[in-house]
Amino acid sequence: MFRDWYARWMFAWETRLTTRDENRVVRPLEWGFEWIAPFLEANGFADALPGPDILREDAAAEAAMVRINQILIRHSDQFFGYRRPTDFRLEERYPQLFPTNVRPETLARDAAIREQAATGKLEKAQYLRFTSPERTPYPENDLVNARWYPAPAHKDPARPKQAIVVLPQWNADGFSHNVLCRIFNRMGVSALRLSKPYHDIRRPTELERADYAVSANLGRTISACRQAVVDIRCCLDWLEEQGYEHFGVLGTSLGSCYAFLASAHDARLRVNAFNHASTAFGDVVWTGQSTRHIRQAVEQAGLTQERLRALWAAISPVNYYEKFMGPKADGAGKNVLLVYANYDLTFPKEYSLQVVEAFRHYGVRFEPHALPCGHYTTGEAPYKFIDGWHMGWFVHRAFKELRAEATGGPNALPSDAHETEEHAVSR
């Protein structure tokens, strides 16, 4: 009885949080072939692009987009590949909030931060900037932004330098997850808090929210995902230039999708924390509360959940489990944290459990943790502290293990060691 009451209470709270922002915009369905065309043309797949006659027929255009997704999956190494940037640089400036809603309390916080900066009461921060290999019509979006949190130099000069790339949730403001980065610093791990495509300082001036990251423009959404993945990998390039040897990635919600795809295509990412995870991009958009405005657009165009799943197959983690494991099917030495929520109305639990089952099937070394809350309530007390504990403790242990592995210490595990769900839960 208490469990039923708790579930009703949690679902009601979650619904209130997902419906409080009134600036979501329903935009019409667009195929967005032009967003993918540069890659297809540069890699010998131009024949897959539909001609003007096909574009006039929705069924033919849909079939063409499905075929293109299958091409991208088969050639994902090229699709998520990139040319290393040559303009890495650190920039110093005052942090800004970049709010994504117009609630009074948010606007008041934004004004307070601006006032602190204007009066010199706010410390400046360092940001890594470089030009993204994936170009868009928005110059501000193509200038990658990652707040830099370098850990203090360790007293042991032989200790490997370790760093993690942190990706907050969809529509995160400029301060989200910054506390986590400071916690990692206390562990001796440096952090790059990456602004995802179309987020905070990268957001085009025409937008109030990061709508172009996920929208009813199918091709643009695929492009945004590709851009996020290559941006993560470019951050690793810069970290290597700074002498870092061990790398991790932490992604929340949409950030976890980007993080998984980056790790599946980059063996350097050994520490992987997926905070809210799911299987197919289209399933989440169709069933999630926070994307109901996108579902409205694609449903008005006559699409179904199954058809939307196929149209975004190329950016769905479910299609890259074997790639994630690596050619030797040993996870390329990856260590994974998988966090999901029992009352999630944005990443429904059934899809997160499918990830658990898939990781178990493929022998991924991982530890799952279920939160007693929902997606948005993860950011509320006390659940945010529980979530932060799981992520912080995992990152601490995983990087410690990498250090032991580098020195052959007692905490090192053999490369073929895998942790089952039962082992993880019993700890």
C-alpha positions in Angstrom: 0.0 0.0 0.0 2.8 2.4 0.9 4.6 1.5 -2.3 1.5 2.4 -4.4 1.1 5.7 -2.5 4.8 6.5 -3.0 4.6 5.7 -6.7 1.5 8.0 -7.2 3.2 10.8 -5.2 6.4 10.4 -7.2 4.7 10.4 -10.6 2.7 13.5 -9.6 5.9 15.3 -8.5 7.7 14.2 -11.7 4.8 15.5 -13.8 4.7 18.8 -12.1 8.4 19.3 -12.8 8.1 18.3 -16.5 5.2 20.6 -17.1 6.3 23.8 -15.3 8.3 25.2 -18.3 5.9 26.8 -20.7 8.4 27.8 -23.4 8.5 24.5 -25.3 7.8 25.0 -29.0 6.0 22.6 -31.3 7.9 22.7 -34.6 6.7 20.9 -37.7 8.3 17.7 -38.9 11.3 18.2 -41.3 13.3 15.5 -42.9 16.6 17.5 -42.7 18.5 15.7 -45.3 20.7 18.8 -45.8 22.2 18.3 -42.4 23.6 14.9 -43.3 24.4 15.6 -46.9 27.9 16.9 -46.3 29.0 13.7 -44.7 27.3 11.5 -47.3 28.8 13.4 -50.2 32.3 13.5 -48.7 32.3 9.8 -48.0 31.0 8.4 -51.3 27.3 7.9 -50.2 25.8 10.8 -52.2 23.6 8.3 -54.1 21.6 7.8 -50.9 20.4 11.4 -50.9 16.9 11.8 -52.3 16.2 13.9 -55.4 13.6 16.6 -55.6 10.9 14.2 -56.8 11.4 11.9 -53.8 11.3 14.8 -51.4 7.8 15.5 -52.6 6.6 12.1 -51.5 6.6 11.6 -47.8 6.7 7.8 -48.0 9.7 7.9 -50.3 11.5 10.5 -48.2 11.0 8.4 -45.1 12.3 5.3 -46.8 15.4 7.3 -47.9 16.0 8.5 -44.4 15.8 5.0 -43.0 18.3 3.8 -45.6 20.7 6.6 -44.7 20.5 5.6 -41.0 21.5 2.1 -41.9 24.4 3.4 -43.9 25.5 5.5 -41.0 25.4 2.5 -38.7 27.4 0.4 -41.0 30.0 3.2 -41.4 29.8 4.6 -37.9 33.6 4.8 -37.6 33.6 7.4 -40.4 30.4 9.1 -39.2 31.7 9.6 -35.7 35.2 10.2 -37.0 36.7 13.6 -37.4 39.7 15.8 -38.3 41.5 16.9 -35.2 41.1 20.6 -34.5 44.1 22.9 -34.7 42.8 25.9 -32.7 42.6 24.6 -29.1 42.9 27.5 -26.7 41.9 28.4 -23.2 39.7 31.4 -22.6 39.1 33.2 -19.3 35.7 34.9 -18.7 33.0 35.2 -16.1 30.6 32.2 -15.9 27.1 32.8 -17.1 23.9 30.9 -16.3 22.2 30.9 -19.8 18.8 30.0 -18.4 16.5 27.8 -20.5 13.2 28.7 -18.8 11.5 31.9 -17.9 10.4 31.1 -14.4 10.9 34.1 -12.0 13.3 32.3 -9.7 15.5 31.4 -12.6 15.6 34.9 -14.1 16.3 36.2 -10.6 19.3 33.9 -10.3 20.5 34.9 -13.7 20.3 38.6 -12.7 22.2 37.9 -9.5 25.0 36.2 -11.3 25.3 39.0 -13.8 25.4 41.5 -11.0 28.2 39.6 -9.2 30.2 39.6 -12.4 29.6 43.3 -13.0 30.8 44.2 -9.5 33.8 41.8 -9.5 32.3 39.5 -6.9 32.4 36.5 -9.2 35.6 34.7 -10.1 36.5 34.2 -13.7 36.8 30.7 -15.0 38.8 29.0 -17.7 37.1 27.5 -20.8 38.5 25.3 -23.5 37.5 26.6 -26.9 38.0 25.1 -30.4 36.1 24.8 -33.7 34.0 21.7 -33.9 34.7 19.3 -36.8 31.0 19.1 -37.5 29.9 22.4 -39.0 26.4 23.9 -38.8 24.9 27.2 -40.1 25.4 28.6 -36.6 28.9 29.9 -35.9 28.2 30.2 -32.1 27.3 26.5 -32.0 30.4 25.5 -33.9 32.7 27.1 -31.3 33.0 24.4 -28.7 32.9 25.4 -25.0 34.1 23.3 -22.1 34.7 24.7 -18.6 38.1 23.6 -17.4 38.5 22.2 -13.8 42.2 21.2 -13.5 43.0 19.1 -10.5 45.9 20.3 -8.3 49.2 18.7 -9.2 49.8 15.5 -7.2 52.9 15.3 -4.9 53.9 12.0 -6.7 55.1 13.1 -10.2 54.9 9.5 -11.5 51.1 9.4 -10.8 49.2 9.2 -14.1 47.2 12.3 -14.9 43.5 11.5 -15.1 40.6 13.5 -16.5 36.9 13.1 -17.2 34.5 14.8 -19.7 31.2 15.8 -18.1 28.0 16.2 -20.1 24.9 17.5 -18.3 21.3 16.9 -19.3 19.3 18.3 -22.2 18.6 22.0 -21.7 21.1 22.3 -18.8 22.1 25.8 -17.9 25.7 26.9 -17.6 26.1 25.9 -14.0 24.7 22.4 -14.1 27.1 19.6 -12.9 29.8 22.1 -11.9 29.7 20.8 -8.4 30.4 17.3 -9.6 33.5 18.6 -11.4 34.8 20.2 -8.2 34.2 16.9 -6.4 36.3 15.1 -9.0 39.1 17.6 -8.5 39.2 16.5 -4.8 39.8 13.0 -6.1 42.8 14.2 -8.2 40.8 13.9 -11.4 40.6 17.0 -13.7 37.3 17.7 -15.5 36.0 19.3 -18.7 32.4 20.3 -18.3 31.3 20.3 -22.0 28.5 22.5 -23.3 26.6 20.2 -25.6 25.6 21.5 -29.1 23.1 24.3 -29.0 23.5 24.6 -25.2 24.3 27.7 -23.1 26.9 29.9 -24.9 26.5 27.7 -28.1 22.8 28.4 -28.3 21.7 30.5 -31.3 20.1 33.8 -30.3 16.8 32.8 -31.8 16.3 30.1 -29.2 15.2 30.2 -25.5 16.0 26.5 -25.1 18.4 24.0 -26.7 15.6 23.0 -29.1 17.9 22.2 -32.0 19.7 19.5 -30.1 16.5 17.3 -30.2 13.7 18.4 -32.4 11.2 17.2 -35.1 13.9 18.1 -37.7 15.3 14.5 -38.0 18.5 15.3 -39.9 19.4 18.2 -37.6 19.0 16.0 -34.5 21.3 13.4 -36.1 23.8 16.2 -36.8 23.7 17.5 -33.3 24.4 14.0 -32.0 27.4 13.6 -34.3 28.7 17.0 -33.3 28.5 16.1 -29.6 30.3 12.8 -30.1 33.2 14.3 -32.0 33.4 17.2 -29.6 33.9 14.7 -26.7 36.7 13.0 -28.7 38.3 16.3 -29.5 38.4 17.1 -25.8 40.3 13.9 -25.2 42.8 15.1 -27.9 43.4 18.3 -26.0 43.8 16.5 -22.7 46.4 14.2 -24.3 48.3 17.3 -25.3 48.3 18.3 -21.7 49.8 15.0 -20.6 46.7 13.2 -19.4 46.8 9.4 -19.7 43.5 8.1 -18.3 40.1 9.3 -19.5 36.5 9.0 -18.5 33.1 10.4 -19.5 30.0 11.1 -17.4 26.8 11.8 -19.2 23.3 12.6 -17.8 20.1 11.9 -19.8 20.8 13.1 -23.3 24.4 13.5 -22.3 24.5 9.8 -21.4 23.5 8.9 -25.0 26.2 11.1 -26.4 28.7 9.7 -23.9 27.9 6.1 -24.8 28.3 6.7 -28.5 31.6 8.5 -27.9 32.9 5.6 -25.8 31.7 3.0 -28.3 33.9 4.8 -30.9 36.9 5.7 -28.8 38.8 3.1 -26.8 40.5 5.9 -24.7 37.3 6.2 -22.6 37.8 3.6 -19.9 35.7 5.1 -17.1 32.0 5.5 -18.2 29.2 6.8 -16.0 25.8 6.8 -17.7 23.4 8.7 -15.5 20.0 7.8 -16.9 20.3 5.6 -19.9 18.0 4.1 -22.6 18.1 2.1 -25.7 16.6 3.7 -28.8 16.5 7.5 -29.3 13.1 7.4 -31.0 11.5 5.4 -28.1 12.6 8.0 -25.6 11.3 10.9 -27.6 8.0 9.2 -28.3 7.3 8.0 -24.7 9.0 10.7 -22.6 7.1 13.5 -20.9 9.8 16.1 -21.6 9.6 15.5 -25.4 5.9 15.4 -25.7 6.0 18.5 -27.9 8.3 16.7 -30.4 6.0 13.7 -30.4 3.1 16.0 -31.1 4.9 17.2 -34.3 5.9 13.8 -35.6 2.6 12.2 -34.7 0.7 15.0 -36.6 2.9 14.1 -39.6 1.6 10.5 -39.4 4.6 8.8 -37.9 4.5 6.0 -35.3 6.9 5.0 -32.6 8.3 2.2 -34.6 8.9 4.4 -37.6 10.5 7.1 -35.5 12.8 4.5 -34.0 14.1 3.6 -37.5 14.5 7.2 -38.5 16.9 7.8 -35.6 18.5 4.4 -35.5 22.0 5.8 -36.3 22.1 7.8 -33.0 20.6 5.0 -30.8 22.9 3.2 -28.3 21.0 -0.1 -28.9 22.7 -0.4 -32.3 26.3 -0.1 -30.9 26.6 -2.6 -28.1 29.0 -4.7 -30.0 31.0 -1.7 -31.0 31.1 -0.6 -27.3 32.6 -4.0 -26.4 35.4 -3.7 -28.9 37.0 -6.1 -31.4 38.1 -8.5 -28.6 34.6 -8.5 -27.0 36.2 -7.5 -23.7 34.7 -4.0 -23.4 38.2 -2.6 -24.4 38.8 -2.5 -20.6 35.8 -0.3 -20.0 34.3 0.1 -16.5 30.7 1.3 -16.5 28.2 2.8 -14.0 24.6 2.6 -15.1 22.1 4.7 -13.1 18.4 4.6 -13.8 15.2 5.7 -11.9 12.3 3.5 -10.8 9.7 6.3 -11.5 11.2 7.8 -14.6 8.6 9.4 -17.0 11.3 10.8 -19.3 13.5 7.7 -19.8 10.9 5.0 -19.0 12.3 2.3 -16.7 11.5 -0.5 -19.2 14.0 0.9 -21.6 16.7 1.3 -18.9 16.2 -2.3 -17.9 16.7 -3.3 -21.5 20.2 -1.6 -21.2 20.9 -3.6 -18.1 19.9 -6.9 -19.9 22.0 -5.9 -22.9 25.1 -5.1 -20.9 24.7 -8.4 -19.1 24.2 -10.3 -22.4 27.3 -8.7 -24.0 29.4 -9.2 -20.9 29.9 -5.5 -20.2 31.7 -4.9 -16.9 29.1 -2.7 -15.1 27.3 -1.9 -11.9 23.7 -0.8 -12.0 22.0 1.4 -9.5 18.2 2.2 -9.4 17.2 5.5 -7.8 13.9 5.7 -5.8 12.7 8.7 -7.8 12.1 9.9 -11.4 14.1 11.7 -14.0 13.6 15.3 -13.0 13.3 14.5 -9.3 16.9 13.2 -9.5 17.8 16.9 -9.4 15.9 17.4 -6.1 16.9 16.7 -2.6 17.5 14.1 -1.3 17.8 12.2 -4.5 20.5 14.4 -6.0 22.7 13.5 -3.1 22.1 9.8 -3.6 22.8 10.1 -7.3 25.9 12.2 -6.7 27.2 9.6 -4.2 26.9 6.8 -6.8 28.6 8.8 -9.5 31.4 10.2 -7.3 32.2 6.9 -5.6 32.2 5.0 -8.9 34.5 7.6 -10.6 36.9 7.5 -7.6 37.1 3.7 -7.6 37.4 3.4 -11.4 40.3 5.8 -11.7 42.0 4.3 -8.7 41.8 1.0 -10.4 43.4 2.5 -13.6 46.3 3.8 -11.6 46.8 0.4 -10.0 46.6 -1.2 -13.4 49.3 1.2 -14.7 51.6 0.2 -11.9 50.6 -3.5 -11.6 49.3 -2.8 -8.1 47.1 -5.1 -6.0 43.9 -3.3 -7.1 44.4 -4.0 -10.7 42.0 -6.4 -12.3 42.8 -8.7 -15.3 41.7 -7.3 -18.6 39.1 -10.1 -19.0 37.4 -9.4 -15.7 33.7 -8.6 -15.9 31.3 -7.6 -13.2 27.8 -8.9 -13.3 24.7 -7.1 -12.0 24.5 -9.5 -9.1 28.1 -8.8 -8.1 27.6 -5.0 -8.3 24.4 -5.0 -6.2 25.9 -7.2 -3.5 28.7 -4.9 -2.8 
